[in-house]
Structure formats: C-alpha cells, structure tokens
Amino acid sequence: MKEMPPARHLFVTGIQVVLDLSLLLSAFVGAYLLRFDFQIPPNEVVNFLTQIPLVVLLQFVALTVTGARGSIWRYTDLAHIKSFLYAALGSLVVVALLRFTLPAPHRAWRVPLSVNLIDVLLAFGGAYAMRVVRRAEYEYNQKRLQLKKHNGNGNGKKKRPVLLIGAGRAGLLAAKEIEARGDLDLEIKGFVDDDPAKRRRSIVQGHKVLGTTKELPQLVSSLKIDHVVITIAHASRHQIHRIVRICEEIPVKVRIIPELYEIIEGRVEISRIRDVQIEDLLGRDPVKLDVESLNKELAGRTVMVTGAGGSIGSELARQVQRFAPANLLLVERAEFALFEIDHELRTTNPAQSIVPLVADIGDEPRMRAIFNSYRPQVVIHAAAHKHVPLMEFNPIEAVKNNVLNTRLVAELAGEFKTEVFVLVSTDKAVRPTSIMGATKRAAELVAQDLNRRYQTRYVVVRFGNVIGSAGSVIPIFRNQIRNGGPLTITDRRMKRYFMTTPEAAQLVLQASAIGRGGEVFILHMGEPVRIVDLAETLITLSGLKPYEDIQIVETGMRPGEKLYEELVFETEETVPTSHPKIFINKLVTLKPETIKMALERFSELVQERDEDKLRQFLNGLLLEAQVGASPSVTQRERKRLVLVAGQGK
C-alpha cells in the first residue's frame, strides 16, 4: 500500500477539519431553527451567538478525544459508531450540566435542553453519515476501477448468478466483498438459510434470505443459478456434506469460502471462493485451544521440532510459530523439505528466530551438538517412518528410526534437562499388525520408561490418519482421478479415522501442555470413514460419476494392513482431560529391566539384519502384536506357486 505524501496528508486532514467544523456549526444553527420554528426571537439571537463557539469547540474536542476523528473515513463501518456515541453522550452531558450549574449572570451560556438534544442528533449523526458517504463513494470508485481494469485486460465476462448459503457473519462479509469487487464475475441473487427468523429479511445491500436449503432446487431453477457458495462460518462436515448432497441431486455446482480464521489471519481474502474439497467433508468442528496454557508452554521458549519437513512436522512448526517461541529449531534430514518450511515460516513472520538444522536424528554426535548449543526446552518428536506397507519391506530401518533413534533423541532431551518431550504416535500402535505400528508402540514404551528416569515430562500423543499427508490415500486418489482412473482400494470394508493436519497439530500441542509426564494421550477422531465412500466422494467432487466416468477396483489388502483401526486396547482404561477432544490411556507399562533388555536386543537384531527374528521378537515383546511374516518371503512363495501352476498346464 502506497504511503500518502506528507503535504497531501496535511491537505486532506485540513479538509476533514473544515468539514467537521462546518457540520457542527450547521447542526447548531439547525437545532435553533427547529426549536423556534425557523423564527428565532431577537432576544435569543444574542444567546445563540454566545453559545455557538463553545458548543462547536466542545463537540470537536469530544470527537477527537473519543477517537471518532482519528478513523480513516473510507473504512468507516458499524464498529466506529461506538466512538461517535461516546462523543455525543459526553457533549450532551457537559452542555446540560452547564445549563443547570451556571449562575444567573451567565444565563446567555445556558443552551436550551431541546436545542441541546436536537443539536447532538444532527451533529454526531451527521458526522458519522458524512464518513459513511465517503466510504460508499470510495467503494464505488474502487469497483469501477477494478471493473475497468478487468474489462481492459479482455477478461470482461457476463456475471454469473449465485446464491449464498448461510446468512450469518461470514455470509455478510462475503456478500459485502463480492459487491465491492468489480473484477468478480458474480451476481448475488440472495441468501439461503435454514433459520426461519431470517426468512425474507434483507441481509446486506438489499439481498434477502429467499428460502431454506430444502427450497434450493426451486430457487436454482427459477433464478437460473450458475452455482451456490457455502458461506457458513466454521461449517461442520455434516452441514457441508448435506448441502453437497442436495446440490448433487439438483444438480448445481457448489463452492465454499475459506475458513474465517484464515481470513482473520490474513492468509486469504474472503472472496477467494474455491471448490468444496474432501478436507471440508472430513474436517470437524474447529479445535478450541487453551491459549493461556500454550503461551506458558511455548512463548519465549526454545522449541525443537524433529521431522520438520514432513506433513505433520511442518504443520507443528507453523502452529508453534503462532505462540512466538524465542527460537524455533527445525530438525530435518531432507534438505529441500527443510528449505521449504524454513522459507515459508520466514516469509510469514520475518521477526521469528528460526534455526534450520540439517540432521539425521540417529546421528548421535550431531544431535548431541544441537542439544548442547541450543538447549531446547520443548522437543516435539515427529520424525519417523510412517508408511505401513513400505515398512513391511524395511523392518530394520523402521526399528532403527522409530525405536532406537527415538530413544536417542528422548535420552538427550532428558540429559540436557528439556522440560517436555512430545512423541507423536499413531493409532496403528494399538494391537499392531504391522512393523510400523509395532515400532511406534515400542517407542511409546521407551518414552514412558524414560519418564521414570529423568525430570523431563515425556508425553505421547496418539492419533489416526491425517488428511492429505504425504503418502496418504487422498493424494493418491487425486492423482488417479487426474489420470482417468481407476481408483484402487484394498478392501471395500476398510475404514479409517481421519483428521485435518492443523487439527492434529493443535491437539498435539494442547496435549503437551496438559501432560504431566508418562501419559499416552489419544485424540478424539470422530467416526471412522469407509475408504470406498471416500473414493466415491472424491470422484463426485471432481465433477465425475463413480463407476461410470471413473471405476473403483479392489486390489486386496497389503502387508501389515488392518480392516479397522483402533485407538485403545480393550483392556485399557480411558480417562477424560480438561480438553473435550483429548483423553488419557491408562496403559500397562513394562518393567525398566525389560525395556533395557528389549533395546539391547533391538540393537543386536539391527546389526545382524535378521528380519524374521526381529518380527518374532516384536511379537514376543508386545503380546498384543500380530506382526506377520516378511512380505518378501510371501511374494517369493507366490511366484513359486505361479511357476508350478504354469508347469502343470
């Protein structure tokens, strides 16, 4: 935004002062004229001339003191009324007090009450109205300029008629910005809202609530609507899903405005209307954070995030940055991933102290040097191998990274007196059937054991699948749709829990603030979603029809997969916390000597690179685990059987 030159600023300020004084003067004259039916008696003229300088000066000072004059005229809105009301009330009271307290010799200074009341209404109402007129004129000119620029670039299009679903705060903001923007090819025909009290009410600039969502088919048809826009602040997935389903049946395209928190934080404009995405349908009510406890936990602290370039790690870094840590340490071994998150965070907040650290969490000298140099007070450990089928082929690497390297970072946290160490875990650690799940369960046990040995608070947070994370099903489905299909699912019965990346990261941070040490927290994941339903919805949101335009085929379950994920064991006790979406699992922990023996055995098996013994040991250590045989063996056996069958032919 260009800064106004000083000379012009002085000129504009002078004009505004003249306009305000002229208005206040005219209001007082008008008040006297109205009081005496436009025929002021001669004996009152002297009083009038005596009073006018005092009253006008008093009102001008009142406008200045309350901040009414300090606002930028072209941005005046309802929020500014308060300062005008305070100024009016102050002026009214002072002038009235002068009338009742001044002695008889100064009666010429006594302003009649009726004149005082009329004057206040005209003066302060007029001052506010003058600014509203300036805003209307500014918005009109801006709209004309945008439209001219839009058409000048050859982009002029016929406006598309739209309906806004949701006549609340977000709907009001969206309508006002759409109307103010001349470059948007949208014409608002009205609102749709299920609140009967709003029916036929005018919301903004003459746009009314035309009906409810049940009446959408008739409204779309009669008004020839191009598409509808969901303008509900913090719309739940059930609301969005219901509206999308109605629009599919009409059919009419449905779009959505960004979340209000994105608009407030300046990430996007409210007019950045976009298509409904699968995240909108799987997302749930926004997380309510205990900001005070998180400020105490993170503000002014040195916070380390391992795996900072990954899907979860990068979002954790974004969320931590909101609480202004003294230093934010980003530990990541993938150079480009580290560059991306470092660049993003520096762009978002240039004042934030960020330290990008290329490091492998299994490199003890490097990690020890980092802890020694920066002394992190909070460590959030998100670095891990998380891909289930991939780890079935690489069990040695899974144990090294998820168990032994986690033990290394966690022990360093205790040794260097870190206040809290947070281990990001997974629902796949419950009754694990995969190497990934079993190694994460072992890591949980390691963290709980270290909590007994060090003053550091060791906290484990366990949750399910994160929407859109690297290697997850949704990006894979999107690529398959882009390539024309088919979408591949392993089993039509398969269900998974899902949560958005920001939601997961926020709840991890909240759990870290709640934890006293040794707990395994589980996050409330809502209802599990069938993967086949997810595939069908993604196809539909892409404007295609499942099983007609894009096929969905089953490929069979992959190594280590389960049909249903679980968040707790049947034998576990779940205890609520102060946060409604966070619970504590009362887990049975292993004895310290057992943990010590297990870690020694893990190290031996990693050195020996004996995958079969490693699987057997995991099943023995974790009695609830059911880790299967190596998939490489299974595949060799399958190939042998195919060859035998071929020879039989």
Beta strands, then each sheet from edge to edge (+ up, - down):
strand 1: 160-165
strand 2: 186-192
strand 3: 202-204
strand 4: 207-211
strand 5: 227-230
strand 6: 253-256
strand 7: 274-275
strand 8: 302-306
strand 9: 327-332
strand 10: 354-358
strand 11: 378-381
strand 12: 420-426
strand 13: 457-463
strand 14: 465-466
strand 15: 487-489
strand 16: 495-496
strand 17: 498-499
strand 18: 520-523
strand 19: 529-530
strand 20: 552-554
strand 21: 573-576
strand 22: 582-586
sheet 1: 3+ 4- 2- 1- 5- 6- 7+
sheet 2: 10+ 9+ 8+ 11+ 12+ 13+ 18+ 22- 21+
sheet 3: 14+ 17+
sheet 4: 15+ 20+
sheet 5: 16+ 19-
end
